[in-house]
Amino acid sequence: MSTLKRLSLWFAPLVFLSLLPVLLSAQEMGGKQPTAVTGCLKQGSTDTGFYLMAQDGKMYEIMAHGVNLKEHVGHTVTVTGHSVKLSEAQEAKKAATEKAEAGSSSYVDFQATGVKMVSSSCQ
């Protein structure tokens, strides 16, 4: 076997393994483009729960792994990320608190990838 063939047999799996995190990240987002929503960030009914009352009238239930939202509670912020579709079991578990927090507003489950403070207070 030639040196070039042997090298390519080693190189191809290495390229695939190095691209695997990128492929998984794209799959996790479901192919959705990032979205930005702006509004007042509030503490949810649990310590790790947050929601954003957006300027478009919707309430966004924010899930933030690796994004520190606690320091922005009570601020007007722009949160980037994407909406997510939860399983029926997850939706049933969260339905009561989401409805209480949203009131008459519609609500969206949202996975945050970043947060930027717009103002240190909410209007």
N, C-alpha and C positions, 0 to 999 in steps of 0.2 A: 504494500500500500504506500502510495506516495506521501511525502511529508505534508503537502497541501491538503490532501483528503483527510489525513489524520487530524490536522489542525482544525479543519472545518467541522469535523465530528465533535471536537471539544468546544469549539467556539459557538456553534448553534445553540446548544443547551444553556450556555452562559448568557447569551443574549436573551433567550426566552425567560430565564430566571430573573434577570435584571429588569425586564419589562413587566413582570407579573404584578408588582404593587400598583403600577399605573393602570393595568387592565382591571384589577379588582376595584380600584377607586372609581373608575368610570362605570363599572357595573353597579356599584353601590349607589351611585347617583342616578342610576336608571337612565342614563343618557340625557338627563335634563341639564339645561344651561343654568348656571348660578343666577339667583334672583336676589334683589335687594329690597328690603321693606323698612320703612322708617315710621317710628312712633314711640310711644311711651312704654318703657320696659317696667314691668311690675313683677313682684314676687308672687309665685303661685301658692297653692295650699300646702306644698311641701318645701323643704329646704332646697331641694334640687330642681324644683319646678319654677319656670319663668314663663311669662307670656307678654306679648307685645300688642298693645292696642294701636293699630296702624291708622295712618291718616286716610286710608281707603275705606275705613269703617269695619274692617275685619279684625278678628282677634287671631293672633298666631301663637300657638302653643309651641314654645321653643325647646328643642332638645339640643344641648350643646356639650359635646364631648371634646374637651381640650380648649374650649372658649370660655373665658372667665366673665360670666354675666353678673355675678353677685355685686361687683363693684359699680355696676351701672344701673342698679334698681333706682327708679325715680328719675332717670335721665331720659331725654329724647335721644334715641340711638338709631343708627342704620345697621341692620343685621343682614349679612349676606349668607346665602345658603340655598336650600331647595326644599320644596314641599315633599312630604313623604306619605306613603300609603301604609298605614299600620294594619296588622292582621285584625280579624274580627275580635279575637280574644283581647288584644291590646286595646282596641277601641272601646270595648265593653268595660274594661278596667278603668279607663280614663274618662268615660262619658259623663259621669255625674259631676266631676270637678270642672271639666271643660265647659259644660253647660252653665254651671254656677258662675264661673269666671267670665264667660262670654256674654251672659245676659241675653239680650235679644240679637246680638251680633252673630254673624256666621263665624266659624272658626276653622283654622287650617293647622295641621301638624307640620312643623317646620324644623329641618335639621340645619343648625347654624354652623357655618365654617369661619365666620369672622364677625366682629362687632366694632363699630366706630361711633364715638360719642358725638352728637350733633349739638346738644345743649345740656347743661348740668341740671335742668329742670324740665318738667313736662308742662305743656300748655293746658 
